[in-house]
Amino acid sequence: MPDRTREDARIISFMTLRKAVGYLGAGLPLGLWLGNLLLSHDAALRPSVSDYYYTDVRNGFVGDLVAIGVFLLAYRGYDRWDVTTTNAAGLFAIVAALFPTAPPDPSTTALWIGRVHLASAGLLFLTLAVISIWLFRTSPPGQALTVAKAKRNRVYLWSGVVILACLAAILVLRWVLGDATVARHPIVFWLETVALLAFGFSWLTKGQAILKD
C-alpha cells in the first residue's frame, strides 16, 4: 500500500515549486523598482527590466532570474517534452541573468554580451508562452477534464497569448523606432512587466494558488 503521507508531501512540494516560480516572475518588476527606490532614492523607471542590472538592485535582478532558472531546471512535468521545454526555459533564464544587457555606449565585447542577453530573454519569453499555451493545458492520459481545470486552461491560454503579444510588440517597436528611441522611454519595461505578470499568473494557477480543485 503506498505511503500517502510521503506522496502528499511530494505533491505539496511540487505545487510549492510552481507557486515559487510564479511569485518570482510576477514580483520581479515591482521588486526591482521598489528596491531601487529604497536603496538609491531613485523612482525613475528604467527603459527595460534588464536595465536594472546597472542599478543598486543588480544582485536582486540576477538572483531572481537565477532562482527562476534553477526552479525551472528542477521542475518535472508529465513527459519528456514537458521536462525538455521547462529545462530550456531555465537555461535561458540563467544565461539572461549572467549575460547582462548592453550599457549605454557599450564596447564591442559588451555589445555582443548584450546580444546574448537579448536572445536568451526573447527565447525565455517564447518558451514560457509555449509552456503556458501547450504544456499546461495538457492533462495526463485518462484524466477527466474538471470544471476547474477547464477554467485554468483558459488562464493558461490567455497568459501565453499575452506573453507572445508583448514579445511581438517589443520586437516591432525596436524594428520601427530603433533601439536608441525605445531606450529613451520605459515602454519596453511596461511590456515586459505585463509579460512577467502573465507568466507569474499562469504558474500560480498551475500551482493552484488560483482556481484550485
N, CA, C and O of each residue as an XYZ file, in Angstrom:
852
protein
N       0.857     -1.204      0.000
C       0.000      0.000      0.000
C       0.883      1.241      0.000
O       1.813      1.308      0.804
N       0.636      2.238     -0.873
C       1.512      3.393     -0.951
C       1.442      4.250      0.305
O       0.412      4.314      0.977
N       2.546      4.899      0.606
C       2.631      5.794      1.757
C       2.002      7.127      1.371
O       2.631      7.920      0.671
N       0.754      7.393      1.820
C       0.031      8.594      1.433
C       0.706      9.850      1.980
O       0.673     10.903      1.343
N       1.319      9.737      3.165
C       1.971     10.905      3.753
C       3.113     11.390      2.875
O       3.244     12.584      2.604
N       3.951     10.429      2.428
C       5.075     10.788      1.573
C       4.589     11.304      0.218
O       5.151     12.251     -0.332
N       3.534     10.670     -0.317
C       3.002     11.092     -1.612
C       2.440     12.511     -1.518
O       2.685     13.332     -2.402
N       1.678     12.810     -0.439
C       1.131     14.149     -0.257
C       2.243     15.173     -0.106
O       2.121     16.293     -0.603
N       3.335     14.804      0.577
C       4.462     15.723      0.755
C       5.088     16.063     -0.591
O       5.474     17.206     -0.836
N       5.186     15.051     -1.470
C       5.752     15.307     -2.804
C       4.838     16.237     -3.601
O       5.319     17.124     -4.306
N       3.528     16.040     -3.492
C       2.577     16.883     -4.214
C       2.663     18.315     -3.718
O       2.671     19.255     -4.512
N       2.727     18.482     -2.384
C       2.829     19.822     -1.814
C       4.109     20.504     -2.289
O       4.098     21.685     -2.636
N       5.220     19.751     -2.303
C       6.486     20.312     -2.757
C       6.406     20.728     -4.217
O       6.929     21.777     -4.592
N       5.754     19.914     -5.045
C       5.605     20.202     -6.467
C       4.775     21.461     -6.676
O       5.132     22.314     -7.489
N       3.669     21.580     -5.946
C       2.823     22.757     -6.034
C       3.562     23.996     -5.532
O       3.430     25.077     -6.106
N       4.334     23.839     -4.465
C       5.102     24.961     -3.923
C       6.126     25.454     -4.924
O       6.344     26.659     -5.048
N       6.755     24.536     -5.641
C       7.732     24.899     -6.664
C       7.073     25.733     -7.753
O       7.627     26.747     -8.179
N       5.906     25.320     -8.203
C       5.186     26.069     -9.234
C       4.837     27.465     -8.744
O       5.008     28.448     -9.465
N       4.342     27.545     -7.502
C       3.965     28.849     -6.962
C       5.180     29.749     -6.770
O       5.095     30.959     -6.980
N       6.307     29.168     -6.372
C       7.523     29.959     -6.198
C       7.954     30.593     -7.513
O       8.329     31.765     -7.548
N       7.902     29.815     -8.604
C       8.236     30.344     -9.922
C       7.293     31.494    -10.274
O       7.727     32.524    -10.790
N       5.997     31.314     -9.992
C       5.019     32.354    -10.290
C       5.270     33.635     -9.519
O       5.229     34.723    -10.092
N       5.529     33.519     -8.225
C       5.776     34.708     -7.400
C       7.064     35.427     -7.832
O       7.099     36.656     -7.894
N       8.101     34.671     -8.124
C       9.363     35.288     -8.539
C       9.212     36.040     -9.856
O       9.754     37.133    -10.018
N       8.472     35.448    -10.801
C       8.281     36.106    -12.085
C       7.406     37.338    -11.984
O       7.769     38.405    -12.478
N       6.248     37.194    -11.342
C       5.301     38.307    -11.249
C       5.839     39.455    -10.405
O       5.542     40.618    -10.677
N       6.630     39.135     -9.381
C       7.117     40.174     -8.473
C       8.396     40.867     -8.905
O       8.812     41.836     -8.270
N       9.034     40.389     -9.980
C      10.331     40.937    -10.368
C      10.291     42.428    -10.708
O      11.079     43.177    -10.131
N       9.427     42.908    -11.603
C       9.463     44.340    -11.962
C       9.217     45.266    -10.770
O       9.963     46.223    -10.560
N       8.168     44.982     -9.990
C       7.870     45.825     -8.831
C       8.986     45.746     -7.803
O       9.357     46.755     -7.203
N       9.522     44.547     -7.600
C      10.614     44.390     -6.642
C      11.839     45.199     -7.024
O      12.479     45.802     -6.162
N      12.174     45.218     -8.313
C      13.332     45.987     -8.769
C      13.101     47.484     -8.602
O      13.976     48.203     -8.120
N      11.913     47.954     -9.005
C      11.612     49.372     -8.890
C      11.615     49.814     -7.426
O      12.218     50.829     -7.076
N      10.933     49.038     -6.572
C      10.839     49.391     -5.162
C      12.206     49.306     -4.479
O      12.552     50.160     -3.663
N      12.982     48.268     -4.818
C      14.312     48.131     -4.231
C      15.221     49.280     -4.618
O      15.966     49.795     -3.784
N      15.164     49.684     -5.876
C      15.992     50.808     -6.322
C      15.547     52.112     -5.674
O      16.374     52.973     -5.375
N      14.247     52.257     -5.457
C      13.734     53.445     -4.775
C      14.249     53.509     -3.342
O      14.662     54.570     -2.872
N      14.225     52.372     -2.648
C      14.655     52.343     -1.254
C      16.169     52.509     -1.122
O      16.640     53.192     -0.212
N      16.928     51.893     -2.016
C      18.388     51.923     -1.906
C      19.003     53.197     -2.479
O      19.977     53.719     -1.937
N      18.439     53.691     -3.567
C      19.044     54.833     -4.269
C      18.178     56.078     -4.260
O      18.583     57.125     -4.766
N      16.975     55.969     -3.680
C      16.016     57.085     -3.699
C      15.756     57.547     -5.131
O      15.623     58.739     -5.407
N      15.690     56.575     -6.022
C      15.502     56.840     -7.450
C      14.215     56.156     -7.891
O      14.150     54.929     -7.966
N      13.177     56.965     -8.186
C      11.886     56.412     -8.568
C      11.708     56.306    -10.076
O      10.673     55.840    -10.551
N      12.721     56.739    -10.831
C      12.601     56.727    -12.293
C      12.593     55.290    -12.814
O      13.388     54.456    -12.378
N      11.686     55.013    -13.750
C      11.654     53.700    -14.384
C      12.782     53.577    -15.389
O      13.089     54.532    -16.102
N      13.399     52.413    -15.451
C      14.428     52.157    -16.444
C      13.771     51.773    -17.779
O      12.604     51.382    -17.793
N      14.496     51.879    -18.892
C      13.902     51.542    -20.192
C      13.388     50.107    -20.275
O      12.432     49.833    -21.001
N      14.007     49.200    -19.547
C      13.572     47.804    -19.538
C      13.885     47.200    -18.185
O      14.645     47.768    -17.402
N      13.302     46.057    -17.916
C      13.599     45.351    -16.667
C      15.083     45.020    -16.592
O      15.687     45.102    -15.523
N      15.673     44.644    -17.728
C      17.084     44.250    -17.758
C      18.020     45.399    -17.417
O      19.133     45.167    -16.945
N      17.585     46.642    -17.651
C      18.444     47.800    -17.361
C      18.635     48.024    -15.869
O      19.498     48.810    -15.478
N      17.867     47.366    -15.038
C      18.092     47.466    -13.602
C      19.375     46.752    -13.180
O      19.804     46.849    -12.030
N      19.976     46.038    -14.121
C      21.293     45.444    -13.836
C      22.305     46.531    -13.497
O      23.237     46.294    -12.728
N      22.128     47.712    -14.063
C      23.081     48.810    -13.851
C      22.612     49.768    -12.753
O      22.885     50.967    -12.800
N      21.912     49.222    -11.778
C      21.487     49.991    -10.608
C      21.929     49.258     -9.344
O      22.624     48.245     -9.410
N      21.516     49.785     -8.197
C      21.893     49.163     -6.924
C      21.167     47.847     -6.654
O      21.495     47.146     -5.696
N      20.191     47.508     -7.483
C      19.468     46.241     -7.282
C      19.946     45.173     -8.269
O      19.220     44.222     -8.560
N      21.145     45.331     -8.771
C      21.709     44.349     -9.711
C      21.642     42.934     -9.157
O      21.211     42.009     -9.844
N      22.073     42.772     -7.904
C      22.098     41.426     -7.324
C      20.697     40.826     -7.221
O      20.520     39.619     -7.387
N      19.703     41.673     -6.948
C      18.329     41.187     -6.894
C      17.846     40.718     -8.250
O      17.164     39.698     -8.357
N      18.203     41.469     -9.293
C      17.820     41.094    -10.655
C      18.440     39.760    -11.042
O      17.752     38.858    -11.519
N      19.754     39.645    -10.829
C      20.457     38.410    -11.189
C      19.957     37.241    -10.337
O      19.712     36.151    -10.854
N      19.807     37.475     -9.030
C      19.375     36.410     -8.138
C      17.986     35.897     -8.461
O      17.735     34.693     -8.406
N      17.084     36.805     -8.796
C      15.714     36.400     -9.134
C      15.702     35.542    -10.388
O      15.054     34.496    -10.415
N      16.415     35.973    -11.435
C      16.446     35.206    -12.683
C      17.117     33.847    -12.488
O      16.659     32.840    -13.027
N      18.193     33.824    -11.723
C      18.877     32.552    -11.473
C      17.963     31.611    -10.678
O      17.904     30.414    -10.959
N      17.260     32.153     -9.695
C      16.341     31.323     -8.905
C      15.238     30.750     -9.792
O      14.906     29.570     -9.684
N      14.669     31.579    -10.668
C      13.664     31.082    -11.609
C      14.265     29.984    -12.478
O      13.643     28.947    -12.707
N      15.491     30.227    -12.961
C      16.154     29.240    -13.804
C      16.372     27.918    -13.095
O      16.123     26.855    -13.664
N      16.835     27.981    -11.856
C      17.090     26.755    -11.087
C      15.781     26.001    -10.833
O      15.726     24.778    -10.964
N      14.734     26.741    -10.471
C      13.439     26.097    -10.241
C      12.919     25.428    -11.508
O      12.378     24.324    -11.458
N      13.085     26.100    -12.640
C      12.627     25.513    -13.906
C      13.456     24.281    -14.276
O      12.919     23.319    -14.827
N      14.743     24.301    -13.983
C      15.585     23.130    -14.236
C      15.199     21.968    -13.325
O      15.318     20.803    -13.706
N      14.735     22.294    -12.114
C      14.345     21.249    -11.166
C      12.936     20.737    -11.420
O      12.552     19.691    -10.898
N      12.161     21.466    -12.218
C      10.757     21.108    -12.460
C      10.662     19.837    -13.301
O      11.417     19.659    -14.257
N       9.740     18.966    -12.941
C       9.494     17.745    -13.691
C       8.020     17.665    -14.044
O       7.159     17.697    -13.165
N       7.735     17.562    -15.322
C       6.358     17.521    -15.783
C       5.895     16.112    -16.073
O       6.370     15.147    -15.475
N       4.943     16.007    -17.017
C       4.317     14.716    -17.301
C       5.138     13.849    -18.254
O       5.095     12.622    -18.162
N       5.893     14.478    -19.174
C       6.608     13.698    -20.172
C       7.904     14.409    -20.555
O       8.249     15.448    -19.993
N       8.616     13.825    -21.526
C       9.932     14.368    -21.885
C       9.828     15.746    -22.521
O      10.743     16.557    -22.380
N       8.717     16.030    -23.227
C       8.540     17.357    -23.817
C       8.393     18.406    -22.722
O       8.946     19.501    -22.820
N       7.651     18.065    -21.691
C       7.464     18.967    -20.552
C       8.806     19.266    -19.890
O       9.147     20.420    -19.630
N       9.559     18.198    -19.625
C      10.860     18.347    -18.969
C      11.822     19.137    -19.849
O      12.493     20.051    -19.368
N      11.896     18.793    -21.134
C      12.825     19.457    -22.049
C      12.517     20.945    -22.181
O      13.427     21.774    -22.166
N      11.241     21.281    -22.309
C      10.858     22.683    -22.506
C      11.115     23.510    -21.256
O      11.648     24.615    -21.348
N      10.745     22.995    -20.090
C      10.979     23.754    -18.865
C      12.472     23.856    -18.561
O      12.926     24.881    -18.053
N      13.237     22.815    -18.864
C      14.686     22.888    -18.680
C      15.312     23.931    -19.603
O      16.230     24.651    -19.208
N      14.808     24.007    -20.836
C      15.302     25.022    -21.775
C      15.000     26.416    -21.249
O      15.852     27.303    -21.316
N      13.780     26.620    -20.718
C      13.417     27.923    -20.150
C      14.330     28.262    -18.978
O      14.754     29.409    -18.833
N      14.635     27.278    -18.145
C      15.544     27.509    -17.026
C      16.922     27.924    -17.479
O      17.529     28.826    -16.900
N      17.422     27.269    -18.518
C      18.741     27.610    -19.062
C      18.738     29.029    -19.633
O      19.682     29.786    -19.409
N      17.691     29.392    -20.364
C      17.596     30.734    -20.931
C      17.567     31.796    -19.827
O      18.176     32.856    -19.969
N      16.863     31.513    -18.733
C      16.776     32.461    -17.622
C      18.151     32.685    -16.993
O      18.520     33.821    -16.691
N      18.904     31.612    -16.796
C      20.233     31.737    -16.178
C      21.195     32.465    -17.103
O      21.970     33.303    -16.643
N      21.161     32.161    -18.407
C      22.028     32.861    -19.361
C      21.679     34.351    -19.402
O      22.574     35.196    -19.430
N      20.374     34.679    -19.406
C      19.950     36.079    -19.410
C      20.430     36.807    -18.156
O      20.713     38.004    -18.200
N      20.521     36.082    -17.036
C      20.992     36.690    -15.790
C      22.492     36.926    -15.808
O      22.967     37.953    -15.324
N      23.243     35.980    -16.363
C      24.705     36.047    -16.316
C      25.305     36.886    -17.440
O      26.445     37.340    -17.337
N      24.540     37.094    -18.514
C      24.993     37.930    -19.620
C      24.111     39.185    -19.654
O      23.022     39.147    -20.227
N      24.558     40.293    -19.055
C      23.691     41.466    -18.922
C      23.431     42.179    -20.244
O      24.175     42.035    -21.214
N      22.354     42.948    -20.247
C      22.052     43.777    -21.403
C      23.153     44.810    -21.603
O      23.860     45.152    -20.655
N      23.304     45.301    -22.802
C      24.381     46.249    -23.102
C      24.127     47.586    -22.406
O      22.993     48.066    -22.387
N      25.178     48.194    -21.831
C      25.024     49.509    -21.208
C      25.035     50.604    -22.277
O      25.287     50.302    -23.444
N      24.772     51.857    -21.921
C      24.926     52.951    -22.891
C      26.376     53.027    -23.392
O      27.314     52.812    -22.624
N      26.546     53.327    -24.654
C      27.875     53.404    -25.275
C      28.717     52.159    -24.975
O      29.803     52.272    -24.406
N      28.228     50.983    -25.348
C      28.935     49.743    -24.992
C      30.186     49.526    -25.835
O      30.290     50.008    -26.963
N      31.128     48.790    -25.260
C      32.275     48.324    -26.026
C      31.816     47.207    -26.951
O      30.674     46.753    -26.870
N      32.706     46.767    -27.825
C      32.352     45.682    -28.737
C      31.989     44.418    -27.962
O      31.026     43.727    -28.293
N      32.781     44.126    -26.919
C      32.501     42.943    -26.093
C      31.156     43.069    -25.389
O      30.363     42.128    -25.379
N      30.902     44.246    -24.794
C      29.642     44.463    -24.084
C      28.459     44.381    -25.041
O      27.380     43.920    -24.668
N      28.667     44.829    -26.275
C      27.596     44.771    -27.268
C      27.219     43.326    -27.581
O      26.038     42.993    -27.681
N      28.234     42.465    -27.734
C      27.960     41.053    -28.020
C      27.343     40.347    -26.820
O      26.465     39.498    -26.974
N      27.807     40.703    -25.622
C      27.197     40.138    -24.413
C      25.725     40.546    -24.331
O      24.864     39.747    -23.964
N      25.454     41.810    -24.681
C      24.078     42.292    -24.694
C      23.216     41.549    -25.695
O      22.035     41.306    -25.444
N      23.797     41.187    -26.828
C      23.038     40.425    -27.824
C      22.706     39.025    -27.319
O      21.627     38.499    -27.593
N      23.630     38.429    -26.585
C      23.354     37.121    -25.971
C      22.202     37.255    -24.979
O      21.323     36.397    -24.904
N      22.228     38.353    -24.219
C      21.150     38.594    -23.252
C      19.804     38.740    -23.958
O      18.821     38.118    -23.555
N      19.757     39.555    -25.004
C      18.502     39.767    -25.726
C      17.968     38.462    -26.325
O      16.772     38.179    -26.257
N      18.872     37.676    -26.912
C      18.460     36.402    -27.500
C      17.923     35.463    -26.423
O      16.893     34.815    -26.614
N      18.620     35.392    -25.296
C      18.194     34.500    -24.205
C      16.872     34.951    -23.611
O      15.996     34.129    -23.341
N      16.720     36.271    -23.403
C      15.480     36.792    -22.838
C      14.308     36.540    -23.794
O      13.221     36.150    -23.366
N      14.541     36.767    -25.096
C      13.494     36.510    -26.079
C      13.081     35.051    -26.117
O      11.893     34.731    -26.155
N      14.075     34.164    -26.106
C      13.784     32.731    -26.107
C      13.105     32.299    -24.810
O      12.268     31.396    -24.812
N      13.467     32.949    -23.701
C      12.819     32.642    -22.429
C      11.329     32.958    -22.497
O      10.497     32.118    -22.154
N      10.993     34.173    -22.941
C       9.579     34.542    -23.047
C       8.841     33.638    -24.026
O       7.705     33.238    -23.770
N       9.485     33.314    -25.151
C       8.853     32.447    -26.142
C       8.583     31.062    -25.562
O       7.509     30.497    -25.762
N       9.561     30.524    -24.847
C       9.405     29.197    -24.240
C       8.341     29.198    -23.153
O       7.577     28.241    -23.026
N       8.290     30.274    -22.367
C       7.264     30.377    -21.324
C       5.868     30.423    -21.931
O       4.921     29.873    -21.370
N       5.745     31.084    -23.083
C       4.457     31.113    -23.778
C       4.063     29.718    -24.251
O       2.903     29.324    -24.131
N       5.027     28.970    -24.787
C       4.763     27.600    -25.242
C       4.334     26.718    -24.068
O       3.403     25.922    -24.190
N       5.015     26.866    -22.938
C       4.659     26.085    -21.748
C       3.225     26.375    -21.335
O       2.461     25.460    -21.029
N       2.864     27.650    -21.329
C       1.532     28.036    -20.885
C       0.443     27.583    -21.858
O      -0.566     27.008    -21.450
N       0.659     27.848    -23.150
C      -0.367     27.547    -24.151
C      -0.501     26.051    -24.417
O      -1.606     25.545    -24.615
N       0.612     25.359    -24.419
C       0.602     23.948    -24.836
C       0.698     22.993    -23.656
O      -0.220     22.209    -23.417
N       1.808     23.052    -22.913
C       2.069     22.034    -21.899
C       1.116     22.125    -20.711
O       0.631     21.098    -20.236
N       0.842     23.329    -20.224
C      -0.027     23.459    -19.054
C      -1.462     23.014    -19.345
O      -2.191     22.627    -18.431
N      -1.861     23.067    -20.600
C      -3.236     22.701    -20.945
C      -3.396     21.201    -21.206
O      -4.497     20.721    -21.472
N      -2.283     20.474    -21.127
C      -2.317     19.026    -21.349
C      -2.654     18.306    -20.046
O      -2.140     18.660    -18.986
N      -3.502     17.314    -20.126
C      -3.863     16.511    -18.959
C      -3.272     15.108    -19.102
O      -3.093     14.627    -20.221
N      -2.968     14.449    -17.986
C      -2.481     13.069    -18.053
C      -3.493     12.169    -18.746
O      -4.697     12.396    -18.624
N      -3.036     11.150    -19.472
C      -3.960     10.235    -20.167
C      -4.984      9.629    -19.215
O      -4.638      9.150    -18.135
N      -6.243      9.656    -19.627
C      -7.307      9.053    -18.838
C      -7.881      9.948    -17.762
O      -8.847      9.570    -17.100
N      -7.305     11.133    -17.571
C      -7.812     12.033    -16.535
C      -8.929     12.902    -17.111
O      -8.761     13.536    -18.152
N     -10.061     12.924    -16.427
C     -11.212     13.696    -16.894
C     -10.955     15.189    -16.712
O     -10.270     15.610    -15.780
N     -11.516     15.970    -17.615
C     -11.385     17.423    -17.560
C     -12.430     17.977    -16.591
O     -13.628     17.949    -16.877
N     -11.971     18.477    -15.450
C     -12.884     19.035    -14.461
C     -13.251     20.472    -14.836
O     -12.636     21.080    -15.712
N     -14.257     20.992    -14.157
C     -14.664     22.386    -14.397
C     -13.530     23.338    -14.047
O     -13.262     24.287    -14.783
N     -12.858     23.085    -12.914
C     -11.744     23.943    -12.501
C     -10.589     23.865    -13.492
O      -9.962     24.881    -13.792
N     -10.302     22.671    -14.001
C      -9.232     22.503    -14.982
C      -9.551     23.249    -16.274
O      -8.665     23.850    -16.881
N     -10.815     23.210    -16.694
C     -11.223     23.938    -17.900
C     -11.012     25.442    -17.716
O     -10.582     26.129    -18.643
N     -11.313     25.948    -16.528
C     -11.085     27.364    -16.238
C      -9.596     27.685    -16.228
O      -9.171     28.718    -16.746
N      -8.807     26.794    -15.636
C      -7.354     27.011    -15.615
C      -6.783     26.990    -17.025
O      -5.878     27.762    -17.341
N      -7.303     26.119    -17.867
C      -6.824     26.054    -19.255
C      -7.029     27.387    -19.983
O      -6.197     27.788    -20.796
N      -8.130     28.062    -19.688
C      -8.356     29.368    -20.302
C      -7.345     30.392    -19.794
O      -6.880     31.249    -20.544
N      -7.015     30.289    -18.510
C      -5.991     31.177    -17.946
C      -4.648     30.930    -18.626
O      -3.955     31.877    -18.999
N      -4.279     29.657    -18.790
C      -3.013     29.324    -19.437
C      -2.967     29.860    -20.870
O      -1.966     30.427    -21.307
N      -4.080     29.665    -21.589
C      -4.126     30.104    -22.987
C      -3.934     31.608    -23.091
O      -3.094     32.082    -23.856
N      -4.708     32.352    -22.326
C      -4.623     33.804    -22.428
C      -3.318     34.349    -21.864
O      -2.821     35.368    -22.343
N      -2.761     33.695    -20.864
C      -1.452     34.112    -20.343
C      -0.389     33.970    -21.421
O       0.437     34.862    -21.614
N      -0.414     32.836    -22.125
C       0.550     32.624    -23.204
C       0.367     33.607    -24.338
O       1.345     34.103    -24.898
N      -0.885     33.896    -24.685
C      -1.173     34.862    -25.757
C      -0.660     36.239    -25.368
O      -0.088     36.941    -26.202
N      -0.854     36.635    -24.118
C      -0.368     37.942    -23.648
C       1.155     38.012    -23.729
O       1.707     39.029    -24.151
N       1.837     36.938    -23.329
C       3.298     36.907    -23.409
C       3.756     37.077    -24.851
O       4.658     37.867    -25.130
N       3.136     36.339    -25.769
C       3.503     36.440    -27.183
C       3.215     37.832    -27.733
O       4.013     38.369    -28.501
N       2.081     38.423    -27.346
C       1.729     39.759    -27.830
C       2.733     40.799    -27.348
O       3.125     41.683    -28.109
N       3.150     40.699    -26.089
C       4.140     41.641    -25.541
C       5.490     41.470    -26.232
O       6.152     42.453    -26.562
N       5.892     40.223    -26.448
C       7.154     39.952    -27.137
C       7.120     40.502    -28.551
O       8.089     41.114    -29.000
N       6.019     40.291    -29.256
C       5.884     40.813    -30.625
C       5.913     42.337    -30.631
O       6.532     42.944    -31.505
N       5.246     42.957    -29.659
C       5.218     44.419    -29.585
C       6.620     44.987    -29.357
O       6.978     46.008    -29.945
N       7.410     44.336    -28.512
C       8.786     44.791    -28.261
C       9.614     44.701    -29.537
O      10.353     45.629    -29.865
N       9.494     43.587    -30.258
C      10.256     43.416    -31.495
C       9.858     44.460    -32.542
O      10.717     45.017    -33.226
N       8.551     44.721    -32.666
C       8.074     45.704    -33.649
C       8.558     47.101    -33.280
O       8.994     47.856    -34.149
N       8.484     47.450    -31.997
C       8.938     48.776    -31.562
C      10.422     48.972    -31.840
O      10.833     50.031    -32.314
N      11.224     47.958    -31.548
C      12.662     48.070    -31.806
C      12.948     48.173    -33.299
O      13.870     48.879    -33.708
N      12.167     47.478    -34.108
C      12.380     47.483    -35.552
C      11.927     48.807    -36.164
O      12.621     49.367    -37.013
N      10.772     49.308    -35.742
C      10.203     50.525    -36.331
C      10.883     51.782    -35.796
O      11.253     52.662    -36.573
N      11.051     51.872    -34.475
C      11.579     53.089    -33.862
C      13.088     53.074    -33.686
O      13.718     54.130    -33.625
N      13.669     51.889    -33.604
C      15.105     51.785    -33.360
C      15.406     51.693    -31.878
O      14.661     52.220    -31.052
N      16.483     51.033    -31.546
C      16.848     50.810    -30.147
C      17.083     52.118    -29.396
O      16.717     52.234    -28.226
N      17.690     53.101    -30.055
C      18.013     54.362    -29.383
C      16.749     55.092    -28.938
O      16.693     55.620    -27.828
N      15.744     55.121    -29.797
C      14.483     55.791    -29.453
C      13.750     55.034    -28.361
O      13.244     55.638    -27.416
N      13.692     53.723    -28.484
C      12.998     52.898    -27.486
C      13.652     53.040    -26.118
O      12.967     53.017    -25.096
N      14.977     53.188    -26.096
C      15.714     53.274    -24.836
C      15.437     54.565    -24.072
O      15.776     54.660    -22.892
N      14.834     55.552    -24.709
C      14.550     56.820    -24.033
C      13.217     56.797    -23.286
O      12.870     57.760    -22.602
N      12.476     55.705    -23.414
C      11.164     55.603    -22.784
C      11.032     54.234    -22.110
O      11.684     53.279    -22.532
N      10.202     54.124    -21.073
C      10.061     52.842    -20.365
C       9.013     51.908    -20.972
O       8.488     51.034    -20.282
N       8.705     52.089    -22.262
C       7.666     51.271    -22.870
C       8.014     49.785    -22.842
O       7.141     48.948    -22.611
N       9.286     49.453    -23.076
C       9.690     48.041    -23.015
C       9.555     47.515    -21.592
O       9.165     46.366    -21.382
N       9.878     48.357    -20.616
C       9.711     47.954    -19.216
C       8.265     47.553    -18.946
O       8.015     46.530    -18.308
N       7.305     48.357    -19.431
C       5.905     48.065    -19.178
C       5.454     46.805    -19.913
O       4.687     46.012    -19.366
N       5.915     46.617    -21.133
C       5.561     45.406    -21.880
C       6.141     44.163    -21.202
O       5.473     43.134    -21.098
N       7.388     44.269    -20.743
C       7.997     43.138    -20.026
C       7.265     42.876    -18.715
O       7.104     41.726    -18.308
N       6.821     43.948    -18.055
C       6.077     43.790    -16.806
C       4.772     43.033    -17.034
O       4.428     42.134    -16.267
N       4.051     43.398    -18.086
C       2.804     42.694    -18.407
C       3.095     41.226    -18.721
O       2.374     40.339    -18.264
N       4.149     40.967    -19.499
C       4.502     39.589    -19.843
C       4.881     38.787    -18.601
O       4.493     37.626    -18.469
N       5.639     39.405    -17.687
C       6.044     38.711    -16.471
C       4.850     38.457    -15.547
O       4.785     37.421    -14.886
N       3.908     39.402    -15.504
C       2.699     39.185    -14.718
C       1.885     38.030    -15.290
O       1.352     37.212    -14.540
N       1.789     37.960    -16.626
C       1.068     36.852    -17.269
C       1.765     35.523    -16.974
O       1.109     34.524    -16.678
N       3.099     35.519    -17.057
C       3.887     34.325    -16.736
C       3.649     33.894    -15.292
O       3.397     32.721    -15.016
N       3.734     34.864    -14.368
C       3.532     34.543    -12.964
C       2.127     34.055    -12.676
O       1.942     33.111    -11.908
N       1.121     34.698    -13.292
C      -0.273     34.309    -13.097
C      -0.504     32.883    -13.582
O      -1.232     32.117    -12.951
N       0.120     32.529    -14.707
C      -0.021     31.187    -15.251
C       0.558     30.145    -14.298
O      -0.073     29.117    -14.051
N       1.747     30.398    -13.761
C       2.386     29.426    -12.868
C       1.699     29.367    -11.510
O       1.630     28.303    -10.895
N       1.186     30.511    -11.035
C       0.422     30.479     -9.782
C      -0.859     29.670     -9.961
O      -1.290     28.965     -9.048
N      -1.459     29.776    -11.139
C      -2.646     28.976    -11.436
C      -2.278     27.496    -11.511
O      -3.014     26.645    -11.013
N      -1.133     27.190    -12.137
C      -0.681     25.797    -12.232
C      -0.399     25.230    -10.841
O      -0.626     24.047    -10.589
N       0.094     26.078     -9.945
C       0.339     25.646     -8.568
C      -0.916     25.652     -7.714
O      -0.873     25.357     -6.519
N      -2.051     25.997     -8.349
C      -3.364     26.030     -7.709
C      -3.432     27.003     -6.547
O      -4.195     26.809     -5.602
N      -2.613     28.065     -6.629
C      -2.820     29.198     -5.735
C      -4.080     29.929     -6.189
O      -4.709     30.651     -5.416
N      -4.441     29.725     -7.472
C      -5.637     30.308     -8.069
C      -6.415     29.167     -8.742
O      -5.820     28.285     -9.361
N      -7.733     29.191     -8.616
C      -8.614     28.203     -9.266
C      -8.215     26.758     -8.916
O      -8.095     25.906     -9.797
N      -8.018     26.504     -7.638
C      -7.634     25.146     -7.219
C      -8.824     24.203     -7.304
O      -9.978     24.631     -7.288
N      -8.520     22.902     -7.396
C      -9.568     21.879     -7.438
C     -10.264     21.805     -6.079
O     -11.182     21.004     -5.899
